[in-house]
Amino acid sequence: MRRIVAGVDVGNSSTEVALAEVAGSSVTFLGQHLVRTTGIKGTVENVKGVSLALREAAKKAGISVEAIRLIRLNDAVPVIGDLAMDLISETVITESSMIGHNPDTPGGAGLAVGVTVPIDALSEKLLPKEPCIAVVPKEFDYEWVAARINALVENGHSIEGAIVQKDDGVLIHNRLRKKMPIVDEVALIDRVPLYKRAAVEVALPGYTIRQLSNPYGLATLFRLDPDQTIQIAPVAKALVGNRSAVVIQMPKGEVVERKIEAGRIMLIGSQRRMEVPIHDGAEVIMEAYGRIGTLVDVQGETGTNVGGMFHALRENLAELTGQSAAEITISDFLAVDAVIPRSISGALAGEMAMESGVALASMVKTEKISISRVADQLQAELGIAVEVGGVEAEMAVRGALTTPGTRPPLVILDMGGGSTDAAMMTRAGEIHSVHLAGAGDMVTMLIDTELGLADRELAEKIKRNPLGKVMSLFHMQLEDGTMLFSEAPFPPETYGRVVIREEQGLTPLAGPHTLEAVREVRRSAKRRVFVTNALRALKRVIPTGNLKHLSFVIMVGGSALDFEIPQMLTDELGKYGIVAGFANVRGTEGPRNAVATGLIQAIAEQGGSRGETGRIRDDSL
């Protein structure tokens, strides 16, 4: 009997459909389509995206959706990523305020200590008792400011430095007869505490400050005791590497400190339980994970950052699936170290400090009713029979086998948006598979967080495309250091900026990040997630657990299309003598559409009949 069957792969980022006419064991593929997944993977919100993908695929195949007799869904498991920060603190600096930013052109050089006084409050007739640091709001013109300071100094005022709101540091400095350090571009100058003791330091071009980035230097300047020096240490840490800075001493009690600790995670395994502080880092967490046997669940310490993250994750899934939060467990997770920019409380120019943290991607295990609800609703909306076809890795290996030149035994890596799967089909056709948390979405999250973008769409573009820096209207420096010359001028808004080189044009990046820094964050995020997870998955899927017993790996999934991930994995797996390459599903689709194709191949293997598709052992469960 001939009938048209649709294979549907609901992923975290995209939903793929394959359409084929199946007659017994014969399969003729008619079309395919890909859309962005609607809602969290494995929830009823996916139905909208699946319906759209089916309509578009049917249109490409020249048939109506009503001609489809059976829809086969993958058994989708939600994978949700979030960051477990090392420390969240409303205020980490006590008894001081600080400005530690790097304006492009601060004025002068050197170190100055004095009391902060508004420029218009200094009187030519009154001599301040202490040396002063002039505070200059944007209302004052640089020529007036320079003339005012010159006049005051001639009258005996001890003005040692200046804090300026506008970008006037050099202009003021060039007009002063007494040279002094000037920090400018202080956007929030109205928050600078007045009549407080302060230190201003500006380094020469090409150098960084030394006194204010040294806790003992601050202790010397402000005459601090050992306990106060410990408190001021975060200030010095945040200023390391800056060319200019201001530290203002505040009276005790004017700054309130509040901290929320990162907390501990409790790993519950089949053999033992272990508690690990997030503060110990990803390596210790993953090492503990390897010692507990099969993971049963993960709990976060109540009242801490990680506890809140797991609680919110369970609550969100409970709301989406209709289950109670107690029924939802974590079946896998990936922890990787991350560097997280945090706003500094007390900062007056929007400065950030880099805190170490741990990023977690968690795979949530719900009852099968979740994907069954998707199938039921889809069947009700379309009036077409819908069944859950099987786990992704099993279907992906069947889809990969349509690549010309392949045959069992075969090992595949399926790298999608939310999860990394591995599957091995033996010569006898038996399949072993694992389904692990962490893939492309986690890379996007790391890029977004570590660059402080707060723009997930922009981070996704950085992940997918190479970078360049526009040096002039007609030439650009590429990532590898080579120059690209253009016959047409680049858009003026890209001049001097780091840009994302998309096929349809250039997207300039705002902020102070250099080309090298953005590239390193992008490549590091990919290595930490994909290389780590590829090795983790392959070790689990091989019966011996020894990667040297493996010869070939085929990569499938959307992330296999990335412009640098396949090369990273090829280099890493090459250390074990493994030859890796990406699939060409059905000889036309590249590494895409493997699961959707496999869902159709599986039904053809049984002569076109419905039902379960073979023996599966999923080691992640």
Secondary structure per residue as TSV (DSSP state, phi and psi in degrees):
chain	resnum	aa	ss	phi	psi
A	1	M	-	360.0	128.6
A	2	R	E	-88.1	138.2
A	3	R	E	-155.5	156.2
A	4	I	E	-96.4	127.1
A	5	V	E	-120.1	140.7
A	6	A	E	-112.2	129.3
A	7	G	E	-99.5	130.8
A	8	V	E	-125.6	121.4
A	9	D	E	-108.9	106.7
A	10	V	E	-90.7	110.9
A	11	G	-	-104.8	177.4
A	12	N	S	-67.0	-36.5
A	13	S	S	-104.3	-39.3
A	14	S	E	-134.0	154.8
A	15	T	E	-116.4	123.3
A	16	E	E	-112.7	142.8
A	17	V	E	-126.9	140.0
A	18	A	E	-124.5	137.0
A	19	L	E	-115.3	136.9
A	20	A	E	-149.4	152.9
A	21	E	E	-96.1	122.6
A	22	V	E	-112.2	127.0
A	23	A	E	-132.8	99.3
A	24	G	T	63.7	-123.3
A	25	S	T	-94.6	4.5
A	26	S	E	-92.1	132.9
A	27	V	E	-126.6	128.5
A	28	T	E	-121.5	113.0
A	29	F	E	-78.1	137.1
A	30	L	E	-107.9	-30.5
A	31	G	E	178.4	175.0
A	32	Q	E	-157.0	163.1
A	33	H	E	-158.9	159.4
A	34	L	E	-136.0	132.8
A	35	V	E	-134.0	165.9
A	36	R	E	-71.6	136.3
A	37	T	-	-65.3	134.7
A	38	T	-	-96.2	126.7
A	39	G	S	77.0	-177.4
A	40	I	S	-75.9	136.5
A	41	K	T	-52.7	132.3
A	42	G	T	89.3	8.2
A	43	T	S	-116.6	165.1
A	44	V	T	-64.1	-16.1
A	45	E	T	-65.1	-16.4
A	46	N	H	-69.4	-19.9
A	47	V	H	-59.1	-39.5
A	48	K	H	-60.1	-46.4
A	49	G	H	-67.0	-40.0
A	50	V	H	-62.7	-43.0
A	51	S	H	-61.0	-43.1
A	52	L	H	-63.5	-44.4
A	53	A	H	-63.4	-39.2
A	54	L	H	-64.0	-43.3
A	55	R	H	-62.7	-44.6
A	56	E	H	-67.2	-39.8
A	57	A	H	-65.1	-41.0
A	58	A	H	-63.3	-40.5
A	59	K	H	-60.8	-43.6
A	60	K	H	-63.3	-35.1
A	61	A	H	-81.5	-8.4
A	62	G	T	75.9	28.6
A	63	I	S	-128.2	171.5
A	64	S	-	-95.6	156.3
A	65	V	G	-60.1	-33.1
A	66	E	G	-63.6	-18.5
A	67	A	G	-75.7	-14.5
A	68	I	E	-74.7	131.5
A	69	R	E	-101.6	-22.1
A	70	L	E	-151.4	134.1
A	71	I	E	-113.8	128.9
A	72	R	E	-113.8	120.6
A	73	L	E	-99.2	147.1
A	74	N	E	-74.4	155.6
A	75	D	-	-81.4	88.8
A	76	A	-	-79.9	132.4
A	77	V	-	-116.6	126.6
A	78	P	-	-64.2	139.4
A	79	V	E	-124.2	120.1
A	80	I	E	-119.8	129.7
A	81	G	E	-107.8	146.0
A	82	D	E	-154.2	165.9
A	83	L	E	-99.3	130.1
A	84	A	E	-101.7	106.4
A	85	M	-	-75.3	150.5
A	86	D	S	-62.8	-41.2
A	87	L	E	-158.8	130.8
A	88	I	E	-109.2	129.8
A	89	S	E	-140.8	127.0
A	90	E	E	-66.8	-37.1
A	91	T	E	-143.2	121.2
A	92	V	-	-109.3	-5.2
A	93	I	-	-120.4	124.6
A	94	T	-	-111.3	151.8
A	95	E	S	58.1	29.9
A	96	S	E	-164.2	155.2
A	97	S	E	-119.8	162.6
A	98	M	E	-152.4	154.0
A	99	I	E	-128.2	120.4
A	100	G	-	-130.7	25.4
A	101	H	-	-81.8	171.1
A	102	N	-	-113.4	78.0
A	103	P	-	-62.8	151.4
A	104	D	S	-63.5	-35.8
A	105	T	S	-138.2	72.6
A	106	P	-	-66.2	162.5
A	107	G	B	-99.3	141.8
A	108	G	S	66.8	-159.0
A	109	A	-	-163.2	157.0
A	110	G	E	117.6	-172.7
A	111	L	E	-121.7	135.5
A	112	A	E	-134.0	143.4
A	113	V	E	-129.9	133.2
A	114	G	E	-175.7	-171.7
A	115	V	E	-99.4	135.4
A	116	T	E	-72.4	125.0
A	117	V	E	-137.2	132.8
A	118	P	E	-59.2	141.7
A	119	I	G	-59.0	-34.6
A	120	D	G	-85.1	-2.2
A	121	A	G	-96.5	-9.5
A	122	L	-	-76.7	130.3
A	123	S	-	-106.8	139.0
A	124	E	S	-71.5	-18.3
A	125	K	S	-91.9	-22.2
A	126	L	-	-106.9	133.4
A	127	L	-	-97.0	116.1
A	128	P	-	-60.6	147.5
A	129	K	S	-70.8	-27.3
A	130	E	S	-121.7	161.0
A	131	P	-	-59.0	148.2
A	132	C	E	-116.8	153.0
A	133	I	E	-114.3	115.1
A	134	A	E	-75.9	132.8
A	135	V	E	-106.0	120.8
A	136	V	E	-119.9	102.8
A	137	P	-	-69.8	170.1
A	138	K	T	-70.0	-13.6
A	139	E	T	-68.0	-18.0
A	140	F	S	-98.8	130.8
A	141	D	-	-73.4	147.1
A	142	Y	H	-63.3	-34.3
A	143	E	H	-68.3	-40.4
A	144	W	H	-64.0	-42.2
A	145	V	H	-62.6	-45.9
A	146	A	H	-63.2	-43.2
A	147	A	H	-64.0	-39.7
A	148	R	H	-63.4	-46.6
A	149	I	H	-65.2	-42.1
A	150	N	H	-58.8	-42.8
A	151	A	H	-66.2	-42.0
A	152	L	H	-65.5	-41.5
A	153	V	H	-63.8	-40.5
A	154	E	H	-62.8	-27.1
A	155	N	T	-89.3	8.3
A	156	G	T	100.7	0.1
A	157	H	-	-69.2	143.4
A	158	S	-	-101.6	79.3
A	159	I	E	-93.4	116.6
A	160	E	E	-103.1	-19.8
A	161	G	E	-167.6	178.7
A	162	A	E	-146.9	150.0
A	163	I	E	-120.1	118.6
A	164	V	E	-121.1	138.2
A	165	Q	S	-78.1	-42.0
A	166	K	S	-84.9	173.9
A	167	D	S	-84.3	60.9
A	168	D	-	-117.1	11.1
A	169	G	H	-54.5	-50.2
A	170	V	H	-69.6	-40.7
A	171	L	H	-61.0	-41.7
A	172	I	H	-68.1	-47.4
A	173	H	H	-58.7	-40.1
A	174	N	H	-64.4	-19.1
A	175	R	T	-103.3	2.2
A	176	L	-	-90.7	140.8
A	177	R	S	-83.1	-32.5
A	178	K	S	-101.2	116.2
A	179	K	-	-76.4	144.8
A	180	M	-	-156.8	158.3
A	181	P	-	-74.3	136.7
A	182	I	E	-131.4	122.0
A	183	V	E	-99.5	123.8
A	184	D	-	-118.1	-173.2
A	185	E	-	57.5	38.4
A	186	V	-	-90.6	94.4
A	187	A	T	-61.2	-39.8
A	188	L	T	-99.5	50.5
A	189	I	G	-66.8	-22.6
A	190	D	G	-67.5	-14.0
A	191	R	G	-95.2	-2.1
A	192	V	S	-67.0	120.0
A	193	P	-	-63.1	133.0
A	194	L	S	-97.4	152.6
A	195	Y	S	59.1	36.0
A	196	K	S	-118.3	154.5
A	197	R	E	-73.0	132.5
A	198	A	E	-142.0	158.1
A	199	A	E	-126.5	134.8
A	200	V	E	-120.4	130.5
A	201	E	E	-133.8	133.2
A	202	V	E	-129.8	129.2
A	203	A	-	-92.6	159.1
A	204	L	-	-65.2	156.0
A	205	P	T	-53.7	132.7
A	206	G	T	90.0	-5.5
A	207	Y	-	-117.1	167.9
A	208	T	-	-121.5	159.2
A	209	I	-	-65.3	152.1
A	210	R	S	-119.6	-39.0
A	211	Q	S	-76.8	-46.1
A	212	L	T	-79.3	-14.9
A	213	S	T	-93.8	7.8
A	214	N	S	-115.7	117.8
A	215	P	H	-57.6	-32.6
A	216	Y	H	-78.2	-24.9
A	217	G	H	-66.4	-42.9
A	218	L	H	-64.8	-38.9
A	219	A	H	-62.5	-37.6
A	220	T	H	-67.6	-46.1
A	221	L	H	-65.3	-40.0
A	222	F	H	-103.8	7.6
A	223	R	T	53.8	57.8
A	224	L	-	-93.0	150.2
A	225	D	-	-87.5	174.4
A	226	P	H	-57.3	-40.0
A	227	D	H	-65.3	-41.5
A	228	Q	H	-66.9	-33.0
A	229	T	H	-64.9	-38.8
A	230	I	H	-62.7	-40.0
A	231	Q	H	-67.1	-34.3
A	232	I	H	-82.9	-9.9
A	233	A	H	-55.7	-40.4
A	234	P	H	-59.9	-29.8
A	235	V	H	-63.2	-49.8
A	236	A	H	-61.1	-41.5
A	237	K	H	-60.1	-41.7
A	238	A	H	-70.3	-20.0
A	239	L	H	-95.6	-5.7
A	240	V	T	-59.9	131.5
A	241	G	T	92.6	-6.0
A	242	N	-	-83.6	154.2
A	243	R	S	-88.7	-24.2
A	244	S	E	-144.8	157.2
A	245	A	E	-165.1	158.3
A	246	V	E	-133.3	135.9
A	247	V	E	-124.3	130.2
A	248	I	E	-118.7	125.7
A	249	Q	E	-82.6	130.3
A	250	M	-	-110.7	150.4
A	251	P	-	-62.7	149.6
A	252	K	T	-59.0	133.7
A	253	G	T	96.8	-10.5
A	254	E	S	-80.3	-18.2
A	255	V	S	-117.2	125.5
A	256	V	-	-100.2	135.8
A	257	E	-	-107.0	136.4
A	258	R	E	-142.8	133.2
A	259	K	E	-128.9	144.3
A	260	I	E	-119.0	116.2
A	261	E	E	-70.0	155.7
A	262	A	-	-66.8	-38.6
A	263	G	-	93.0	-172.1
A	264	R	E	-119.7	154.1
A	265	I	E	-113.6	139.7
A	266	M	E	-102.1	114.0
A	267	L	E	-93.9	119.1
A	268	I	E	-106.9	112.3
A	269	G	E	-115.9	176.3
A	270	S	S	-71.7	-21.7
A	271	Q	S	-108.3	-30.6
A	272	R	-	-163.4	168.9
A	273	R	E	-113.3	145.0
A	274	M	E	-140.3	144.6
A	275	E	E	-109.7	132.6
A	276	V	E	-132.8	126.9
A	277	P	E	-68.7	137.3
A	278	I	G	-58.1	-32.7
A	279	H	G	-59.9	-22.8
A	280	D	G	-73.1	-15.6
A	281	G	-	96.4	167.8
A	282	A	H	-65.6	-37.6
A	283	E	H	-62.2	-43.5
A	284	V	H	-67.8	-39.6
A	285	I	H	-62.8	-46.5
A	286	M	H	-70.8	-30.1
A	287	E	H	-65.7	-41.8
A	288	A	H	-63.9	-38.9
A	289	Y	H	-56.6	-38.9
A	290	G	T	-73.4	-7.8
A	291	R	T	-107.8	1.1
A	292	I	S	-102.1	2.3
A	293	G	S	82.5	-154.8
A	294	T	S	-68.7	130.1
A	295	L	E	-68.8	129.0
A	296	V	E	-100.7	-42.2
A	297	D	E	-168.4	165.8
A	298	V	E	-130.1	133.4
A	299	Q	E	-121.3	146.6
A	300	G	E	-104.1	146.9
A	301	E	-	-62.0	127.8
A	302	T	T	-63.1	138.4
A	303	G	T	84.3	5.7
A	304	T	S	-116.9	174.2
A	305	N	H	-61.7	-47.2
A	306	V	H	-69.9	-32.9
A	307	G	H	-62.6	-42.9
A	308	G	H	-63.7	-36.9
A	309	M	H	-64.4	-47.9
A	310	F	H	-69.1	-34.3
A	311	H	H	-63.7	-46.3
A	312	A	H	-63.5	-38.8
A	313	L	H	-60.3	-45.6
A	314	R	H	-66.7	-41.3
A	315	E	H	-63.0	-42.6
A	316	N	H	-62.7	-45.0
A	317	L	H	-68.7	-34.6
A	318	A	H	-62.9	-40.3
A	319	E	H	-66.8	-38.7
A	320	L	H	-75.6	-34.0
A	321	T	H	-98.7	-14.1
A	322	G	S	81.3	5.6
A	323	Q	-	-90.8	166.0
A	324	S	-	-80.6	153.8
A	325	A	G	-60.9	-30.3
A	326	A	G	-67.7	-22.3
A	327	E	G	-84.4	-9.6
A	328	I	-	-96.2	125.5
A	329	T	E	-124.2	161.8
A	330	I	E	-94.2	120.1
A	331	S	E	-96.3	-17.6
A	332	D	E	-164.7	155.4
A	333	F	E	-151.8	158.5
A	334	L	E	-126.7	129.5
A	335	A	E	-113.4	131.1
A	336	V	E	-133.3	147.3
A	337	D	E	-68.7	146.6
A	338	A	E	-141.9	154.2
A	339	V	E	-110.4	123.1
A	340	I	E	-120.4	119.0
A	341	P	E	-73.6	130.6
A	342	R	E	-123.3	139.4
A	343	S	E	-64.9	139.7
A	344	I	-	-96.1	120.1
A	345	S	T	-70.4	133.7
A	346	G	T	100.4	-15.9
A	347	A	B	-71.6	148.3
A	348	L	S	-116.9	4.0
A	349	A	S	-136.7	26.5
A	350	G	-	71.6	29.0
A	351	E	-	-69.1	154.1
A	352	M	E	-121.7	149.2
A	353	A	E	-117.0	145.1
A	354	M	E	-92.4	118.9
A	355	E	E	-109.2	143.2
A	356	S	E	-79.4	148.7
A	357	G	E	-156.5	-178.0
A	358	V	E	-127.1	129.1
A	359	A	E	-95.6	134.2
A	360	L	E	-120.2	133.7
A	361	A	E	-115.0	128.0
A	362	S	E	-119.6	137.5
A	363	M	E	-100.5	126.1
A	364	V	E	-100.3	130.0
A	365	K	E	-101.1	115.6
A	366	T	-	-113.6	174.2
A	367	E	-	-69.2	157.3
A	368	K	T	-63.3	-13.0
A	369	I	H	-59.1	-23.3
A	370	S	H	-61.3	-56.9
A	371	I	H	-71.5	-26.0
A	372	S	H	-65.0	-33.7
A	373	R	H	-66.4	-37.5
A	374	V	H	-61.9	-44.9
A	375	A	H	-62.6	-42.6
A	376	D	H	-64.2	-44.5
A	377	Q	H	-68.8	-37.7
A	378	L	H	-64.2	-41.2
A	379	Q	H	-64.5	-39.5
A	380	A	H	-67.3	-37.5
A	381	E	H	-75.0	-39.3
A	382	L	H	-98.8	-17.4
A	383	G	-	68.8	27.7
A	384	I	S	-120.9	141.7
A	385	A	E	-61.7	133.0
A	386	V	E	-128.6	134.8
A	387	E	E	-136.7	153.4
A	388	V	E	-84.3	118.7
A	389	G	E	-84.9	-29.3
A	390	G	E	149.8	172.5
A	391	V	-	-69.9	155.0
A	392	E	H	-62.5	-46.2
A	393	A	H	-61.3	-38.1
A	394	E	H	-63.2	-42.8
A	395	M	H	-70.8	-35.8
A	396	A	H	-64.2	-38.7
A	397	V	H	-67.8	-34.1
A	398	R	H	-67.4	-40.6
A	399	G	H	-65.6	-39.5
A	400	A	H	-64.4	-28.4
A	401	L	T	-68.5	-11.4
A	402	T	T	-81.7	-3.6
A	403	T	S	-68.2	128.7
A	404	P	T	-55.8	135.6
A	405	G	T	90.8	6.8
A	406	T	-	-110.1	156.4
A	407	R	-	-164.2	159.8
A	408	P	S	-66.6	150.7
A	409	P	S	-73.3	148.9
A	410	L	E	-147.8	140.6
A	411	V	E	-123.1	131.2
A	412	I	E	-122.2	152.1
A	413	L	E	-116.0	120.1
A	414	D	E	-106.1	107.0
A	415	M	E	-108.5	105.4
A	416	G	-	-108.1	-148.2
A	417	G	S	-85.6	-41.5
A	418	G	S	-107.4	-27.0
A	419	S	E	-137.2	158.5
A	420	T	E	-116.5	120.0
A	421	D	E	-111.0	151.4
A	422	A	E	-134.1	145.2
A	423	A	E	-145.9	145.0
A	424	M	E	-125.1	124.7
A	425	M	E	-103.1	123.1
A	426	T	-	-77.7	171.7
A	427	R	T	-60.6	-28.2
A	428	A	T	-83.6	-3.3
A	429	G	S	93.6	1.1
A	430	E	-	-76.9	140.2
A	431	I	E	-116.9	132.3
A	432	H	E	-114.6	136.2
A	433	S	E	-143.0	156.4
A	434	V	E	-134.2	153.6
A	435	H	E	-135.3	107.1
A	436	L	E	-118.2	148.9
A	437	A	E	-77.3	143.0
A	438	G	-	107.9	116.7
A	439	A	S	-162.5	-137.3
A	440	G	H	-59.7	-38.5
A	441	D	H	-64.9	-34.2
A	442	M	H	-68.8	-36.7
A	443	V	H	-61.7	-44.6
A	444	T	H	-59.8	-43.2
A	445	M	H	-62.0	-41.8
A	446	L	H	-65.3	-43.4
A	447	I	H	-62.4	-45.5
A	448	D	H	-60.1	-43.7
A	449	T	H	-74.4	-47.6
A	450	E	H	-71.2	-24.6
A	451	L	T	-93.1	-3.4
A	452	G	T	63.5	37.6
A	453	L	-	-79.3	-38.4
A	454	A	-	55.0	35.8
A	455	D	-	-148.9	93.6
A	456	R	H	-63.7	-34.2
A	457	E	H	-66.3	-40.2
A	458	L	H	-66.9	-39.7
A	459	A	H	-62.3	-37.0
A	460	E	H	-63.6	-39.4
A	461	K	H	-64.8	-40.6
A	462	I	H	-62.5	-39.8
A	463	K	H	-63.1	-37.8
A	464	R	H	-89.4	-15.7
A	465	N	S	-130.9	151.9
A	466	P	-	-73.5	166.7
A	467	L	E	-112.8	169.0
A	468	G	E	-157.3	170.7
A	469	K	E	-129.9	121.6
A	470	V	E	-75.4	114.8
A	471	M	-	-90.5	-30.7
A	472	S	S	-152.6	-176.6
A	473	L	S	-68.5	-14.2
A	474	F	S	-127.0	0.4
A	475	H	E	-144.7	149.9
A	476	M	E	-134.5	138.9
A	477	Q	E	-87.5	128.1
A	478	L	E	-90.8	172.4
A	479	E	T	-58.7	-35.5
A	480	D	T	-85.0	7.0
A	481	G	S	93.2	-11.4
A	482	T	-	-75.9	162.8
A	483	M	E	-106.8	139.8
A	484	L	E	-112.2	122.7
A	485	F	E	-103.7	137.9
A	486	S	-	-117.0	141.3
A	487	E	S	-73.7	-34.3
A	488	A	S	-97.8	147.1
A	489	P	-	-68.6	145.0
A	490	F	-	-72.6	155.0
A	491	P	-	-56.3	139.3
A	492	P	G	-59.7	-30.0
A	493	E	G	-71.0	-9.6
A	494	T	G	-95.4	-8.0
A	495	Y	T	-61.9	127.5
A	496	G	T	75.6	6.8
A	497	R	S	-110.3	151.9
A	498	V	E	-73.5	132.8
A	499	V	E	-127.7	151.3
A	500	I	E	-90.5	125.3
A	501	R	E	-93.5	84.5
A	502	E	E	-85.9	161.3
A	503	E	T	-61.2	-35.6
A	504	Q	T	-89.7	0.6
A	505	G	E	152.8	-170.0
A	506	L	E	-108.0	136.6
A	507	T	E	-114.6	111.8
A	508	P	E	-74.1	145.5
A	509	L	-	-98.5	133.6
A	510	A	-	-84.4	165.3
A	511	G	S	97.2	176.7
A	512	P	S	-89.2	3.8
A	513	H	-	-66.5	137.7
A	514	T	-	-85.9	164.3
A	515	L	H	-57.7	-44.0
A	516	E	H	-65.7	-38.4
A	517	A	H	-67.8	-43.6
A	518	V	H	-65.9	-41.8
A	519	R	H	-62.7	-41.8
A	520	E	H	-66.2	-41.2
A	521	V	H	-61.6	-44.6
A	522	R	H	-62.2	-49.6
A	523	R	H	-69.5	-37.6
A	524	S	H	-64.2	-42.0
A	525	A	H	-61.6	-41.2
A	526	K	H	-66.4	-40.7
A	527	R	I	-64.8	-45.7
A	528	R	I	-62.7	-34.2
A	529	V	I	-91.5	-57.4
A	530	F	I	-76.1	-41.5
A	531	V	I	-67.3	-43.9
A	532	T	H	-59.8	-47.5
A	533	N	H	-72.7	-33.5
A	534	A	H	-62.7	-44.9
A	535	L	H	-66.8	-40.4
A	536	R	H	-62.4	-44.3
A	537	A	H	-69.8	-44.0
A	538	L	H	-66.7	-37.6
A	539	K	H	-62.7	-34.4
A	540	R	H	-75.9	-30.8
A	541	V	H	-85.3	-19.1
A	542	I	S	-84.6	129.4
A	543	P	T	-54.8	-37.0
A	544	T	T	-84.3	-16.6
A	545	G	-	72.7	7.0
A	546	N	-	-106.7	115.8
A	547	L	G	-63.5	-22.7
A	548	K	G	-72.5	-8.5
A	549	H	G	-89.9	7.8
A	550	L	-	-113.7	140.0
A	551	S	-	-111.1	-41.7
A	552	F	E	-130.9	143.5
A	553	V	E	-135.6	134.8
A	554	I	E	-109.6	127.9
A	555	M	E	-93.9	133.5
A	556	V	E	-132.6	172.9
A	557	G	S	98.5	163.5
A	558	G	G	-59.4	-36.3
A	559	S	G	-70.9	-16.4
A	560	A	G	-70.0	-13.8
A	561	L	G	-85.7	-7.0
A	562	D	S	-59.7	150.3
A	563	F	S	-78.1	-5.8
A	564	E	S	-140.1	-15.6
A	565	I	H	-62.9	-47.8
A	566	P	H	-56.5	-38.4
A	567	Q	H	-68.1	-39.1
A	568	M	H	-59.5	-45.7
A	569	L	H	-69.5	-38.1
A	570	T	H	-61.0	-43.0
A	571	D	H	-64.3	-43.2
A	572	E	H	-69.7	-45.7
A	573	L	H	-69.4	-26.1
A	574	G	H	-61.0	-25.4
A	575	K	T	-64.7	-23.1
A	576	Y	T	-101.6	7.7
A	577	G	T	78.7	19.2
A	578	I	-	-94.7	131.4
A	579	V	E	-93.6	123.1
A	580	A	E	-119.3	142.9
A	581	G	E	-154.6	164.3
A	582	F	E	-98.6	154.2
A	583	A	-	-76.4	163.4
A	584	N	-	-129.0	79.8
A	585	V	G	-57.8	129.3
A	586	R	G	58.7	14.6
A	587	G	G	76.4	3.6
A	588	T	T	-136.0	-23.9
A	589	E	S	-97.8	1.1
A	590	G	T	63.6	-148.0
A	591	P	T	-79.7	-1.8
A	592	R	T	-80.0	160.1
A	593	N	T	70.6	15.9
A	594	A	H	-66.0	-44.9
A	595	V	H	-68.2	-45.8
A	596	A	H	-61.2	-41.6
A	597	T	H	-65.0	-41.5
A	598	G	H	-64.1	-33.8
A	599	L	H	-61.7	-34.2
A	600	I	H	-79.6	-40.2
A	601	Q	H	-60.3	-37.5
A	602	A	H	-62.7	-40.3
A	603	I	H	-71.5	-32.0
A	604	A	H	-68.9	-31.7
A	605	E	H	-62.6	-24.3
A	606	Q	T	-100.0	24.4
A	607	G	T	73.9	21.6
A	608	G	T	86.4	4.2
A	609	S	-	-86.5	155.3
A	610	R	-	-80.3	163.2
A	611	G	S	132.4	-171.5
A	612	E	-	-71.6	162.4
A	613	T	-	-118.1	20.7
A	614	G	S	130.0	-177.4
A	615	R	-	-87.8	127.7
A	616	I	E	-127.2	138.1
A	617	R	E	-124.7	110.6
A	618	D	E	-100.7	106.7
A	619	D	T	-73.3	-11.9
A	620	S	T	-81.9	-11.0
A	621	L	-	-92.6	360.0
